[in-house]
Amino acid sequence: MLVRGVRVLRWMRWYVRELTDESAYERYVAHVRKQHPDAPVPSRRAFEKERTDRQETDPRQGFRCC
């Protein structure tokens, strides 16, 4: 019973992280390390800033109401 509860909690955590795109940085780092092993990996702050700037300049990337 405890194992099933832990499994459900892990699934819920994964689901929420994917829904909110919280795991985007981890996916990006894995991609860079696999496809471009010699390339430097930006910090999470730099990644988020670049991502936000890209979304604000291209309306197809994301929607901001304010």
Sequence and secondary structure as in RCSB ss.txt:
>XXXX:A:sequence
MLVRGVRVLRWMRWYVRELTDESAYERYVAHVRKQHPDAPVPSRRAFEKERTDRQETDPRQGFRCC
>XXXX:A:secstr
 HHHHHHHHHHHHHHHHHHHTTTHHHHHHHHHHHH TTS    HHHHHHHHHHHHHH TTT     
